[in-house]
Amino acid sequence: MTAAQPHQSSSAPLRIVDLFAGPGGLDIAAKILDQKTIGIEWDNDAFETRKAADLLTVHGDVRDYGPNSEEVREATVLAGGPPCQTFTVAGSGAGRRALDLVLSLVEDLGRAKDVEGLDLVMKEAEGFDDERTALVLQPLKWALEAHFREQPYEAIVLEQVPAVLPVWEAMGEVLERIGYQFPLVEPATPEEDGQLLLGEVTGARRPAKPPRRAFVLHTEEYGVPQTRRRAVLLARVGERPRFPEPTHRRYRKGVAASVGAPELEPWVSMGKALGRKDHFVVVSNYGTGGDPKARGRREATTPSATVTGKISRNRLQTRDGRDIGRFTHQEAGQLQSFPRAYPWRGGAIAQQIGNAIPPRLGVHILSAALGLEPPGQEVWKRLENWTPPASSGTEQAPGTAG
């Protein structure tokens, strides 16, 4: 395959198609950056939230669409966060067991000569025990199809759980062959307290040869009040995107937020993010070390542990052990850096929140991928103060169901 020039239209604003768009974490980030976005989402509950947030949405299955579909044809940027349940510890693990096959299918997609060849490979992928596992291949299929149609996406943004890092690396190798470039990720250097400045990619942090095409980011290093790790791939045709530099210090248990690189801001605590003055303790739904009685605990003065679909089961207590309820949906969303006014709708709201990309992280990675300036305080004020417009729930892609 040879590199093609990205299709651009001087009369149309930059527009992003977001695959597996969920309740809108990346889309609201794009709104804050004044980037028009359309998301594809099949889940009815997430779709109801998106409608309430006035996010342009195709309500359907990503597999039924492609870069030439009428609803998304104008998009010049491809983004995606495929379902993560089969790749996570909390999920079935089918994705981990199938990793070798997934990587083999990535290679097969990279060898395809045309759109028909891509379809044949995707047909092979239907044999997984859990059909969600093969969905991780969809972004590469879309990118290659756009390339074959001589209208390649100018930028690609992918994010997932860290277990998917080898898949992003393999996809990056394929994308590199058709002209995409990636951020330079230098090995991190320890600070005085041992903190690594950049998101860790592996435990060793040795220089990669060839350079890495994907990396793992720690969300608290980007102002999200939560210790969440995400594997990210950023790519651009014909030019190298910048690496999204951390703005906050890494959280380390027992180390004060004031300790670390002086040029970085302190990590953000749950209490600060929620505007709560009470000294609550979060008692996890999960046991530690296989002991259901040994529940994980986080104080209000620290970032949240990773927010999952089980956050509604976490209990809040006073320091002396008195139960004081649970997080509201609004509070759980704020721990993911959604605006407090975000209009959660439908059922399984805790799952919607846990599955979403934190909007604040989304702002950072979109800014880097699209060649925008690093976000400043004005951007963060817009995100924090965002409210759904009075006409929320009316914006849909042409021809989609409400």
Buried (B, 14 or more C-beta within 10 A) or exposed (E): BEBBEBBEEEEEEBBBBBBBBBBBBBBBBBBBBEBBBBBBBBBEBBBBBBBBBBBBBBBBEBBEBBBEBEBBBBBBBBBBBBBBBBBBEBBBBBBBBBBEBBBBBBEBBBEBEEBEBBEEBBEBBEEBEBBBBBBBBBBBBBBBBBBBBEBBBBBBBBBBBBBBBBBBBBBBBBBBEBBBBBBEBBEBEEBEEEBBBBBBBEEEBEEBEEBBBBBBBBBBBBBBBBBBBBBBBBBBBEEBBBBBBBBBBBBBEEBEBEEBBEEBBBBBBBBBBBEBEEEBBBBBBBEEEEEEEEBEEBEBBBBBBBBBBBBBEBBBBEEEEEEEEBBEBBBBBBBBBBBBEBBBBBEBBBBBBBBBBBBBBBBBBBBBBBEBEEBEEEBBEBBBEBEBEEEBBEBBBEEBEE
